[in-house]
Amino acid sequence: DLIVLKRHIYVPNIFRPENDGPNNFFTVYADESLEVVPWLAVFDRWGELIFEKENLSPNDEENGWDGQFRERPVNPGVFVWVAKLKFKDGLALTISGDVTVVR
């Protein structure tokens, strides 16, 4: 028997890291089916790695990307992200997309 489980994953496509309310951090949001984010990385438009985190808990905003690189705010723009996901049932996925930083 094949059992298909729905997986509810949300990764924002825009955020405003001004530390003044909601949407201050970029991370992976999910329901309880996601166990861990083994790797989350963000790259600038030239492909330079500007943020990397391992073993991130889903929905853990404050350990996500704060919109900084080398302790300085990045300029507004579009950034590419890649995330490896590990689900409680053993499934592993790699997903990617882009996120826009607005200030």
C-alpha positions as CSV (number, residue, x, y, z in Angstrom):
1,D,0.0,0.0,0.0
2,L,1.2,3.4,-0.9
3,I,0.6,6.1,1.7
4,V,1.0,9.7,0.5
5,L,1.6,12.2,3.3
6,K,1.0,15.8,2.8
7,R,3.9,18.0,3.8
8,H,3.2,21.6,4.6
9,I,6.4,23.6,4.0
10,Y,6.5,27.4,3.6
11,V,9.6,29.4,2.8
12,P,9.0,33.2,2.4
13,N,9.8,34.9,-0.9
14,I,10.3,38.3,0.8
15,F,11.3,39.7,4.2
16,R,12.2,42.9,5.9
17,P,15.0,42.4,8.4
18,E,14.6,45.7,10.3
19,N,14.2,44.2,13.7
20,D,11.0,46.1,14.2
21,G,8.2,43.5,14.0
22,P,7.2,40.5,12.0
23,N,9.3,39.3,9.0
24,N,12.7,40.0,10.5
25,F,14.2,36.6,9.8
26,F,14.3,34.2,6.9
27,T,13.8,30.5,7.7
28,V,11.9,27.4,6.8
29,Y,8.4,27.0,8.2
30,A,6.7,23.7,8.4
31,D,4.2,21.5,10.2
32,E,5.2,18.8,12.6
33,S,6.2,16.4,9.8
34,L,9.5,18.2,9.3
35,E,12.1,17.0,11.8
36,V,15.0,19.2,11.0
37,V,16.6,21.4,8.3
38,P,20.1,19.9,8.1
39,W,21.3,22.7,5.9
40,L,20.0,26.2,4.9
41,A,22.2,28.4,2.7
42,V,21.7,31.8,1.1
43,F,23.7,33.2,-1.8
44,D,24.0,36.6,-3.4
45,R,23.5,37.2,-7.1
46,W,27.2,36.4,-7.8
47,G,26.9,33.0,-6.0
48,E,28.8,34.0,-2.9
49,L,27.6,32.2,0.2
50,I,26.4,34.8,2.6
51,F,24.5,32.7,5.2
52,E,24.8,29.1,6.2
53,K,23.2,27.2,9.1
54,E,23.2,23.5,9.9
55,N,20.7,21.5,11.9
56,L,18.1,24.3,12.1
57,S,14.8,23.6,13.8
58,P,11.8,24.3,11.5
59,N,10.0,27.6,12.5
60,D,13.0,28.8,14.5
61,E,13.1,32.4,13.3
62,E,15.8,33.8,15.4
63,N,18.3,31.2,14.2
64,G,17.4,31.9,10.6
65,W,19.1,34.5,8.4
66,D,18.8,38.1,9.7
67,G,19.6,39.8,6.4
68,Q,23.2,40.4,7.3
69,F,26.5,39.4,5.8
70,R,29.8,39.9,7.7
71,E,27.8,41.6,10.4
72,R,26.5,44.3,8.0
73,P,23.0,44.6,6.5
74,V,22.8,43.4,2.9
75,N,21.5,45.8,0.3
76,P,17.9,45.3,-0.8
77,G,17.8,42.7,-3.6
78,V,17.0,39.1,-4.5
79,F,19.0,36.2,-3.0
80,V,19.0,32.5,-3.8
81,W,18.5,29.9,-1.1
82,V,18.9,26.1,-0.8
83,A,17.6,24.0,2.0
84,K,17.9,20.3,2.8
85,L,14.9,18.9,4.7
86,K,14.6,15.8,6.8
87,F,11.2,14.5,7.7
88,K,10.2,12.4,10.6
89,D,9.3,9.5,8.3
90,G,12.8,9.4,6.9
91,L,12.2,11.3,3.6
92,A,15.0,13.8,2.7
93,L,14.4,16.6,0.2
94,T,16.4,19.5,-1.2
95,I,14.5,22.5,-2.1
96,S,15.5,26.0,-3.4
97,G,14.1,29.3,-4.4
98,D,14.7,33.0,-4.1
99,V,14.0,35.6,-1.4
100,T,13.8,39.4,-1.8
101,V,15.2,41.6,1.0
102,V,13.4,44.9,1.4
103,R,14.4,47.7,3.7
